[in-house]
Amino acid sequence: MKYKKEYVVGFVVLISLGLLYFGFNYLKGWDVFSDKKQYYAVYPRIDGLAIDNPVQINGFRIGRVNFTDLHPTNMGQILVGFEITEEKIVIPSDSRAMISSVDILGSKAIVIQMGDSPDPIQIGDTLTSEIEEDLKSAVDRRIQPLEKKTKELISSIDSAVTIVQAILNKDARESLSQSFYSVKRALRSLENTAFQFNQLVSSEREKVERIFSNVEHISSNMRQNNSKFNNIISNLSDVTDSLAESNITSTINNANKAIRDISVVIEKINNGEGSMGMLINNDSLYLNLEQATLELDKLLEDIRVNPKRYVHFSIFGRKDKNKPESKDR
């Protein structure tokens, strides 16, 4: 009787351990009583993937990882086995098994990325593997441009500090002070100019108003005489059309011919050819003419002074110059 109780206790313990094992696996997502389809994938690294990590499709758990070991033939690679417990899932042959992080703490899972092939993968086959970029790599990739910009910013700050140090020396401070003083004087001059301009505008307001009034009258007259302006423009257009239709080319050619002829004549005159050339180039003729003019001028002056010497008028006839005059006279 004593041995029978020991057997019963041992049997109950075994049953309890079995139930505990199956219950624990069930709670972890392993359906003990469902059909399992085994698949494999080969990875260069697994980044913390462990047995009993989930296998998911679009965030839905369809199985678990049940095997991890070094590849027997390809050293350096890791062979990972996982089982699919969902019977409705049909995995195409071109699907990929990607190791991915499922939470912010870095928990790993195998995410099945479904392919487009009409042929399903066979049980026990190996899927194409892929590893999702981990958080560290993503952060490093995003930080690298920021790091480059930070270095450029630090370099710019160093240059700015150098410039500030150069500005803050004694000579630069004096130059800067003089520049500020010059700017101050320029602003004061500008203020005085603006004040004088305001006074000028105030004093000449009536003239400015008259100018604007005259401009307004002029614009009004132009509006009223718009038709006349149109006629003037039309007449100018007719004149330009007439000029365009006239034979300007022949006129210009004739003018050029006349200019050439005049040039020939002037050249002959300069060379002393012809009467005109001799008259212009021979100064003796000019001197003779000048002498004759002087003599003629003297003659006319003598005629004006002594007209009786040259002209005689008599009602009764001409007197005999040789006859002596009467004494009675």
C-alpha positions as CSV (number, residue, x, y, z in Angstrom):
1,M,0.0,0.0,0.0
2,K,2.9,2.2,0.8
3,Y,4.4,1.8,-2.7
4,K,1.1,2.5,-4.4
5,K,0.9,6.0,-2.8
6,E,4.4,6.8,-4.0
7,Y,3.5,5.8,-7.5
8,V,0.4,8.0,-7.4
9,V,2.5,10.9,-6.2
10,G,5.1,10.5,-8.8
11,F,2.5,10.2,-11.6
12,V,0.7,13.3,-10.4
13,V,4.1,15.2,-10.3
14,L,4.8,14.1,-13.9
15,I,1.4,15.1,-15.0
16,S,1.8,18.5,-13.3
17,L,5.2,19.1,-14.9
18,G,3.8,18.2,-18.3
19,L,0.8,20.5,-17.8
20,L,3.1,23.2,-16.6
21,Y,5.4,22.9,-19.6
22,F,2.5,22.8,-22.1
23,G,0.7,25.6,-20.3
24,F,3.9,27.8,-20.2
25,N,4.4,27.3,-23.9
26,Y,0.8,28.0,-24.6
27,L,1.0,31.2,-22.7
28,K,4.0,32.1,-24.8
29,G,2.0,31.6,-28.0
30,W,2.8,28.0,-28.8
31,D,-0.4,26.2,-29.6
32,V,0.4,22.6,-28.5
33,F,-2.5,21.0,-30.1
34,S,-2.3,22.7,-33.6
35,D,-0.4,21.5,-36.7
36,K,3.0,23.1,-37.0
37,K,4.8,24.0,-40.3
38,Q,8.6,24.2,-39.9
39,Y,10.7,26.7,-41.9
40,Y,14.3,28.0,-41.8
41,A,16.3,31.1,-42.6
42,V,20.0,31.8,-42.6
43,Y,21.3,35.1,-41.2
44,P,24.8,36.7,-40.9
45,R,23.7,37.8,-37.4
46,I,20.6,37.5,-35.3
47,D,21.0,40.7,-33.1
48,G,19.5,39.1,-30.0
49,L,16.9,36.9,-31.6
50,A,16.2,34.0,-29.3
51,I,14.1,30.8,-29.1
52,D,10.3,31.5,-28.5
53,N,10.6,35.0,-30.0
54,P,7.4,35.6,-32.1
55,V,7.0,35.2,-35.9
56,Q,4.6,37.8,-37.2
57,I,2.8,39.0,-40.3
58,N,1.7,42.7,-40.3
59,G,2.0,42.6,-36.5
60,F,-0.1,39.5,-36.1
61,R,1.6,36.5,-34.4
62,I,1.5,33.3,-36.5
63,G,4.3,31.3,-34.8
64,R,7.5,31.3,-32.9
65,V,11.3,30.7,-33.2
66,N,12.1,27.2,-32.1
67,F,15.7,26.8,-33.2
68,T,19.0,28.8,-33.5
69,D,22.4,27.4,-34.2
70,L,25.5,27.9,-36.3
71,H,25.1,26.8,-39.9
72,P,26.7,23.4,-40.3
73,T,28.3,24.0,-43.6
74,N,28.6,27.8,-43.9
75,M,30.6,28.9,-40.9
76,G,29.9,32.5,-39.8
77,Q,26.2,32.2,-40.7
78,I,23.4,31.4,-38.2
79,L,20.6,29.0,-39.0
80,V,17.3,29.9,-37.5
81,G,14.3,27.6,-37.5
82,F,10.7,28.8,-36.8
83,E,7.4,27.1,-36.9
84,I,4.0,28.5,-38.2
85,T,1.0,27.4,-36.2
86,E,-1.7,29.3,-38.2
87,E,-3.1,26.8,-40.7
88,K,-4.7,29.5,-42.9
89,I,-1.4,31.2,-43.6
90,V,0.0,30.3,-47.1
91,I,3.5,31.8,-47.5
92,P,4.6,32.5,-51.2
93,S,7.9,31.2,-52.2
94,D,9.4,34.6,-52.8
95,S,8.6,35.8,-49.2
96,R,11.3,37.2,-46.9
97,A,11.9,36.5,-43.2
98,M,13.2,39.7,-41.7
99,I,14.6,40.1,-38.2
100,S,12.9,43.2,-36.8
101,S,12.6,45.1,-33.5
102,V,9.0,45.0,-32.2
103,D,9.2,47.5,-29.4
104,I,11.4,50.4,-28.2
105,L,13.3,48.0,-25.8
106,G,14.7,46.1,-28.8
107,S,12.8,42.9,-28.5
108,K,13.3,40.9,-31.7
109,A,10.9,39.0,-33.9
110,I,10.8,37.4,-37.3
111,V,8.5,39.4,-39.6
112,I,7.3,37.6,-42.7
113,Q,7.1,40.0,-45.7
114,M,4.8,38.3,-48.1
115,G,5.8,37.9,-51.7
116,D,3.8,37.9,-55.0
117,S,4.6,34.4,-56.2
118,P,1.6,32.1,-56.8
119,D,3.7,29.1,-55.6
120,P,3.7,28.5,-51.8
121,I,6.8,27.6,-50.0
122,Q,7.2,24.0,-49.0
123,I,7.4,22.9,-45.4
124,G,11.0,22.7,-44.3
125,D,12.3,25.1,-47.0
126,T,14.6,28.1,-46.3
127,L,13.2,31.6,-46.8
128,T,15.2,34.6,-48.0
129,S,16.6,36.4,-45.0
130,E,16.8,40.1,-44.2
131,I,17.8,42.1,-41.2
132,E,16.0,45.4,-40.3
133,E,18.3,48.3,-39.5
134,D,18.6,48.5,-35.8
135,L,18.0,51.6,-33.7
136,K,21.7,52.3,-33.2
137,S,22.4,52.1,-37.0
138,A,19.3,54.3,-37.7
139,V,20.4,56.8,-35.1
140,D,24.0,56.8,-36.4
141,R,22.7,57.3,-40.0
142,R,20.5,60.2,-38.9
143,I,23.2,61.7,-36.7
144,Q,25.9,61.7,-39.3
145,P,24.4,64.7,-41.3
146,L,23.8,66.5,-38.1
147,E,27.3,65.9,-37.0
148,K,28.6,67.3,-40.3
149,K,26.5,70.4,-39.9
150,T,27.6,70.7,-36.3
151,K,31.2,70.7,-37.4
152,E,30.5,73.3,-40.0
153,L,28.7,75.4,-37.4
154,I,31.6,75.1,-35.0
155,S,34.0,76.2,-37.8
156,S,31.8,79.2,-38.5
157,I,31.7,80.0,-34.8
158,D,35.5,79.9,-34.7
159,S,35.7,82.2,-37.7
160,A,33.2,84.6,-36.0
161,V,35.2,84.5,-32.8
162,T,38.4,85.3,-34.7
163,I,36.6,88.2,-36.4
164,V,35.3,89.5,-33.1
165,Q,38.7,89.3,-31.6
166,A,40.1,91.2,-34.5
167,I,37.4,93.8,-34.1
168,L,37.9,94.2,-30.4
169,N,41.6,95.2,-30.6
170,K,42.5,98.9,-30.0
171,D,42.9,100.0,-33.6
172,A,39.7,98.3,-34.7
173,R,37.8,99.9,-31.7
174,E,39.1,103.3,-32.6
175,S,38.2,102.8,-36.3
176,L,34.8,101.5,-35.3
177,S,34.2,104.5,-33.0
178,Q,35.2,106.8,-35.8
179,S,32.8,105.0,-38.1
180,F,30.0,105.4,-35.6
181,Y,30.8,109.0,-35.3
182,S,30.7,109.5,-39.1
183,V,27.4,107.7,-39.3
184,K,26.1,109.9,-36.5
185,R,27.2,113.0,-38.4
186,A,25.7,111.7,-41.6
187,L,22.4,111.1,-39.9
188,R,22.5,114.5,-38.4
189,S,23.1,116.1,-41.8
190,L,20.3,114.0,-43.2
191,E,18.0,115.2,-40.5
192,N,19.0,118.9,-41.2
193,T,18.5,118.3,-44.9
194,A,15.0,116.9,-44.2
195,F,14.2,119.8,-42.0
196,Q,15.3,122.3,-44.6
197,F,13.3,120.4,-47.3
198,N,10.2,120.6,-45.1
199,Q,10.7,124.3,-44.6
200,L,11.2,124.7,-48.4
201,V,8.0,122.8,-49.1
202,S,6.1,124.8,-46.5
203,S,7.4,128.1,-48.0
204,E,6.8,127.1,-51.6
205,R,3.6,125.4,-51.0
206,E,1.6,127.9,-53.1
207,K,4.0,127.7,-56.0
208,V,3.9,123.9,-55.9
209,E,0.1,124.0,-55.8
210,R,0.1,126.4,-58.8
211,I,2.5,124.0,-60.6
212,F,0.2,121.1,-60.0
213,S,-2.7,123.2,-61.1
214,N,-0.9,124.1,-64.3
215,V,-0.1,120.5,-64.9
216,E,-3.7,119.6,-64.4
217,H,-4.8,122.3,-66.9
218,I,-2.2,121.0,-69.4
219,S,-3.5,117.5,-69.1
220,S,-7.1,118.8,-69.4
221,N,-6.2,120.6,-72.5
222,M,-4.5,117.6,-73.9
223,R,-7.6,115.5,-73.2
224,Q,-9.8,118.2,-74.9
225,N,-7.5,118.4,-77.9
226,N,-7.0,114.7,-78.2
227,S,-8.6,114.7,-81.7
228,K,-6.2,117.4,-82.9
229,F,-3.2,115.4,-81.6
230,N,-4.6,112.4,-83.4
231,N,-4.8,114.5,-86.6
232,I,-1.2,115.7,-86.1
233,I,0.0,112.1,-85.6
234,S,-2.0,111.1,-88.7
235,N,-0.4,113.9,-90.7
236,L,3.1,112.9,-89.5
237,S,2.3,109.4,-90.6
238,D,1.2,110.6,-94.0
239,V,4.5,112.7,-94.3
240,T,6.6,109.6,-93.3
241,D,4.6,107.5,-95.8
242,S,5.3,110.2,-98.5
243,L,8.9,110.2,-97.7
244,A,9.0,106.5,-97.8
245,E,7.3,106.5,-101.2
246,S,9.5,109.3,-102.6
247,N,12.7,108.5,-104.6
248,I,15.1,109.5,-101.8
249,T,17.9,107.2,-103.1
250,S,18.1,109.1,-106.4
251,T,18.0,112.4,-104.6
252,I,20.9,111.4,-102.3
253,N,22.8,110.1,-105.3
254,N,22.4,113.4,-107.1
255,A,23.4,115.3,-104.0
256,N,26.5,113.1,-103.7
257,K,27.3,113.8,-107.4
258,A,26.9,117.6,-106.8
259,I,29.1,117.4,-103.8
260,R,31.8,115.6,-105.8
261,D,31.6,118.2,-108.6
262,I,31.9,121.0,-106.0
263,S,34.9,119.3,-104.6
264,V,36.5,119.1,-108.1
265,V,35.9,122.8,-108.6
266,I,37.3,123.7,-105.2
267,E,40.3,121.6,-105.9
268,K,40.9,123.4,-109.2
269,I,40.5,126.8,-107.5
270,N,43.1,125.7,-104.9
271,N,45.4,124.7,-107.7
272,G,45.1,128.1,-109.4
273,E,43.3,126.8,-112.4
274,G,40.8,129.0,-114.2
275,S,40.0,132.7,-113.7
276,M,38.6,132.1,-110.2
277,G,41.7,130.2,-109.2
278,M,44.0,132.9,-110.5
279,L,41.9,135.6,-108.8
280,I,42.1,133.8,-105.5
281,N,45.6,132.6,-105.6
282,N,47.3,135.6,-107.3
283,D,47.8,138.4,-104.7
284,S,49.1,140.9,-107.3
285,L,45.6,141.2,-108.8
286,Y,44.3,141.8,-105.3
287,L,46.9,144.5,-104.7
288,N,46.1,146.2,-108.1
289,L,42.4,146.1,-107.2
290,E,43.1,147.5,-103.8
291,Q,45.3,150.3,-105.4
292,A,42.6,151.1,-107.9
293,T,40.0,151.2,-105.2
294,L,42.2,153.7,-103.2
295,E,42.7,155.9,-106.3
296,L,39.0,155.7,-107.1
297,D,38.2,156.7,-103.5
298,K,40.5,159.7,-103.8
299,L,38.9,160.7,-107.1
300,L,35.5,160.6,-105.7
301,E,36.5,162.6,-102.6
302,D,38.1,165.3,-104.9
303,I,34.9,165.4,-107.0
304,R,32.9,165.9,-103.9
305,V,35.2,168.7,-102.6
306,N,35.8,170.4,-106.0
307,P,32.8,169.6,-108.2
308,K,33.4,172.6,-110.4
309,R,36.7,171.3,-111.5
310,Y,35.0,168.4,-113.2
311,V,31.4,169.4,-114.0
312,H,30.2,172.8,-115.5
313,F,26.6,173.8,-115.9
314,S,25.5,176.9,-117.9
315,I,22.1,178.1,-118.9
316,F,23.4,180.4,-121.6
317,G,26.1,178.2,-122.9
318,R,29.6,177.4,-122.2
319,K,32.1,180.1,-121.4
320,D,35.3,180.5,-123.2
321,K,38.0,179.7,-120.7
322,N,40.6,181.6,-122.7
323,K,38.5,184.8,-122.8
324,P,39.3,187.2,-120.1
325,E,36.5,188.1,-117.8
326,S,35.0,191.5,-117.8
327,K,36.2,193.9,-115.3
328,D,32.7,195.0,-114.7
329,R,32.0,191.7,-113.4
